[in-house]
């Protein structure tokens, strides 16, 4: 039972690069036909308002071939709606990951088998766990902007906290024998 519990935080694929390195070839290799994406620190930094041109081009390419939904734990519906509308993607905010409820609803809306959909995010204890609990293919990605520039603001403190938590999760996983 203990070993099985640790498998919940083991992603199927770890990319040491941002989300835009996911390609149609990678999707085909893993038999994937859809994507559920986290937003903060997966598509955009948690202190950013808009997706980069690179992310916009990637979404346009992938959306032409695969259904894509956004599922964010962010409580600001306005923020996630703005990102979703700018990328022309359906979304759900306040997902409460690793709770399965919202992600299950998104999966049902996609009308695809769970094994053919990837849950993509930057966090093991939210994105990877919910994906693994539902039988999705889980992909852990590097946040789009890792370097921290000192700015005496609340946003910078949250960004630093988010990076700290992500690194702590990875450390715990490695100490537990999860290959990351």
C-alpha positions as CSV (number, residue, x, y, z in Angstrom):
1,X,0.0,0.0,0.0
2,X,2.8,2.4,0.9
3,X,4.7,1.9,-2.4
4,X,1.4,2.3,-4.4
5,X,0.7,5.6,-2.6
6,X,4.1,7.0,-3.8
7,X,3.3,6.1,-7.4
8,X,0.5,8.7,-7.3
9,X,3.2,11.4,-7.4
10,X,5.2,9.8,-10.1
11,X,4.5,11.4,-13.5
12,X,4.5,9.3,-16.6
13,X,6.8,11.8,-18.3
14,X,9.1,14.6,-16.9
15,X,10.2,17.4,-19.3
16,X,12.9,19.6,-18.0
17,X,11.6,22.2,-20.4
18,X,8.5,24.4,-20.7
19,X,5.2,23.1,-22.0
20,X,5.8,24.1,-25.6
21,X,8.2,21.2,-26.0
22,X,5.2,18.9,-26.1
23,X,4.9,18.2,-29.8
24,X,2.4,16.3,-32.0
25,X,5.1,13.6,-32.3
26,X,5.3,13.2,-28.5
27,X,1.5,13.0,-28.4
28,X,1.5,10.3,-31.1
29,X,4.3,8.4,-29.4
30,X,2.3,8.1,-26.2
31,X,-1.1,7.5,-27.9
32,X,-2.5,10.9,-26.6
33,X,-5.5,12.6,-28.2
34,X,-6.2,15.4,-25.8
35,X,-4.6,17.7,-23.2
36,X,-5.8,19.1,-19.9
37,X,-3.4,22.0,-18.9
38,X,-2.7,23.7,-15.6
39,X,-2.3,27.5,-16.0
40,X,-0.1,29.1,-13.4
41,X,3.6,28.2,-13.8
42,X,2.6,25.8,-16.6
43,X,1.4,28.1,-19.4
44,X,2.2,31.5,-17.8
45,X,4.0,32.6,-14.6
46,X,1.7,33.1,-11.6
47,X,2.5,36.8,-11.7
48,X,1.9,37.2,-15.4
49,X,-1.3,38.3,-17.1
50,X,-0.7,37.2,-20.6
51,X,0.7,34.2,-22.5
52,X,3.9,34.7,-24.4
53,X,3.9,34.6,-28.2
54,X,5.7,31.2,-28.0
55,X,2.8,29.8,-25.8
56,X,0.2,31.3,-28.2
57,X,1.8,29.7,-31.2
58,X,2.1,26.4,-29.4
59,X,-1.5,26.4,-28.3
60,X,-2.6,27.3,-31.9
61,X,-0.6,24.3,-33.3
62,X,-1.8,21.8,-30.7
63,X,-5.4,23.0,-30.7
64,X,-5.6,22.4,-34.5
65,X,-5.0,18.7,-33.8
66,X,-6.2,18.0,-30.2
67,X,-8.9,19.2,-27.8
68,X,-7.4,21.2,-25.0
69,X,-8.9,22.4,-21.7
70,X,-7.5,24.5,-18.9
71,X,-8.0,23.3,-15.3
72,X,-6.6,25.7,-12.7
73,X,-6.7,25.7,-9.0
74,X,-6.6,29.5,-9.1
75,X,-9.5,31.1,-7.4
76,X,-9.5,34.2,-9.6
77,X,-12.1,33.2,-12.2
78,X,-11.5,36.5,-14.0
79,X,-7.8,35.8,-14.4
80,X,-8.2,32.3,-15.7
81,X,-11.1,33.4,-18.0
82,X,-8.9,36.1,-19.4
83,X,-6.1,33.6,-20.2
84,X,-8.6,31.1,-21.6
85,X,-10.2,33.6,-23.8
86,X,-6.9,34.9,-25.1
87,X,-6.0,31.4,-26.1
88,X,-9.5,30.5,-27.2
89,X,-9.7,27.5,-24.9
90,X,-12.4,26.2,-22.6
91,X,-11.5,26.3,-18.9
92,X,-12.4,25.6,-15.3
93,X,-10.9,27.6,-12.4
94,X,-11.1,26.6,-8.7
95,X,-10.4,23.0,-9.7
96,X,-9.3,22.0,-6.2
97,X,-6.7,19.6,-7.6
98,X,-5.8,16.9,-6.5
99,X,-9.6,16.5,-6.1
100,X,-10.9,14.6,-9.1
101,X,-14.3,16.3,-9.4
102,X,-13.5,19.2,-11.8
103,X,-10.9,17.3,-13.8
104,X,-13.3,14.4,-14.2
105,X,-15.9,16.9,-15.6
106,X,-13.4,18.2,-18.1
107,X,-12.5,14.7,-19.1
108,X,-16.2,13.9,-19.7
109,X,-16.6,17.0,-21.8
110,X,-13.7,16.0,-23.9
111,X,-15.3,12.6,-24.6
112,X,-12.0,10.8,-24.7
113,X,-10.8,7.8,-22.7
114,X,-8.6,8.9,-19.7
115,X,-5.6,6.9,-21.0
116,X,-5.6,9.1,-24.2
117,X,-5.5,12.4,-22.3
118,X,-2.5,14.1,-20.7
119,X,-2.7,16.1,-17.5
120,X,0.1,18.6,-17.9
121,X,1.3,20.8,-15.0
122,X,4.2,21.9,-12.9
123,X,3.2,20.4,-9.5
124,X,3.5,16.8,-8.3
125,X,1.1,17.1,-5.4
126,X,-1.8,18.7,-7.4
127,X,-1.5,18.1,-11.2
128,X,0.3,14.7,-11.2
129,X,-1.7,13.2,-8.3
130,X,-5.1,14.2,-9.9
131,X,-4.0,12.9,-13.3
132,X,-2.8,9.6,-11.8
133,X,-5.9,9.1,-9.7
134,X,-8.0,9.4,-12.9
135,X,-5.8,7.3,-15.1
136,X,-4.6,10.1,-17.3
137,X,-1.1,10.3,-18.8
138,X,0.7,12.7,-16.5
139,X,3.4,15.2,-17.7
140,X,5.5,17.3,-15.4
141,X,6.9,20.4,-17.1
142,X,9.3,23.1,-16.1
143,X,7.7,26.5,-15.5
144,X,8.0,28.9,-18.4
145,X,10.0,31.4,-16.3
146,X,12.3,29.9,-13.6
147,X,14.6,32.8,-12.9
148,X,13.6,35.1,-10.1
149,X,14.4,38.8,-10.4
150,X,14.4,40.6,-7.1
151,X,11.3,42.9,-7.0
152,X,10.0,43.9,-3.6
153,X,6.4,42.9,-4.3
154,X,3.8,40.4,-3.0
155,X,3.8,38.7,-6.5
156,X,7.5,38.0,-6.2
157,X,7.1,36.5,-2.7
158,X,4.3,34.2,-4.0
159,X,6.5,33.2,-7.0
160,X,9.3,32.3,-4.7
161,X,7.0,30.3,-2.4
162,X,5.6,28.5,-5.4
163,X,9.1,27.6,-6.6
164,X,10.0,26.5,-3.1
165,X,7.0,24.2,-2.8
166,X,7.6,22.7,-6.3
167,X,11.2,22.0,-5.4
168,X,10.2,20.5,-2.1
169,X,7.7,18.2,-3.8
170,X,10.4,17.0,-6.2
171,X,12.9,16.4,-3.3
172,X,10.3,14.4,-1.4
173,X,9.5,12.3,-4.5
174,X,13.2,11.6,-5.1
175,X,13.8,10.6,-1.5
176,X,10.8,8.3,-1.8
177,X,12.3,6.5,-4.8
178,X,10.2,8.2,-7.5
179,X,12.3,8.7,-10.7
180,X,12.3,12.4,-11.5
